[in-house]
Amino acid sequence: MKAIKDSVAGSLESSDVLVTLRPSSEAAVSLQVESIVMKQYGRRITAVAEELVAATGLSGASLRIQDRGALECTLRARLETAIARATA
């Protein structure tokens, strides 16, 4: 699936995550992660994002994750929503 429009899911509130997805001219998906708990959970946040990108077959996108201490289930929900909005 190729990203065809900008999409956003989530917020910058405490215990939430803001996921921003934009179409890109490159075939690969570029990933940028910012988190208040980067030292503790940065690898897991990145792994979850990469897993969902691979599972959905997303391509041609720039993905930015701004985490404010969200649980993994919240991160997954925000990523799925942003990807669905960007590819629909």
N, C-alpha and C positions, 0 to 999 in steps of 0.2 A: 504494500500500500504506500502510495506517495502522499505526502502532506500537500494539500492544495490551498490551505488558508491558515491564518494565524488562529491560535486558540489559547485559552487560559482556563485553568481549573484551580480552585482552592483560594487561600488568602494568606496574608502574612500575620495572622493572629497567632497567639501562643498555642502550641500543640497542633498546628496545621502546617500545610506546605503549599506553596504557590508553584504550579507547573506552567511554564510558558513554552509553547511549541510554535515554531515558524518554519515555513517552507524554505528550502535551501537549494541552490543550484548543484550542490555536490550530491553524489549518490549515497554516500554514507550518512549516518546520523551523528552529529556532533553533540556531545553531552557536557554540560557545565553544572556542577553541583556546589551549592553554598549551604552550609548548615551550622547552627549553633552547637551541634554535637558532632562535628566533623571528625574529631580525633577518636571518639568512641564508636561512631556508626557510619562514618563516611564510606567505608568499603561496602557495607551492606546496602546503603542507599544506592550507590553506583551499581551494585550487582542486581538489585531489584529493577532498576531502570533498564539496564541492558537486557535482562530477562524478558521484560514486557515488550521492549522494542523488537527483540528476536521473535517472540511468540506472535506478535501482530504482523510482522513482516514490514514494519515501517521503514521507509527510506526517504532520502531527500529532505531532511529536516534538521533543525537546530533546536535542541531541547535544553531548557534551563530549569533547574530545580532549586528553589529557595526554601529550605527546610527550617522550621521553627520548633523542632522537637516532636514532629508527628509520629504516630505509631505506624508500623509497616502497613497495616490494613488501610490506613488513611492515604499513605503514599501510593499504594497500588490503585486505589479508587480514583485519586486525582490524575494519575498517569493514564489510566484507562479512559477517563472522561476527556482529557486533553487530546489523546490520540483519536478517539472517536469523532470529536468535534473538528479536528484538523483534516480528517480524511473523508468526511461526509459531504 
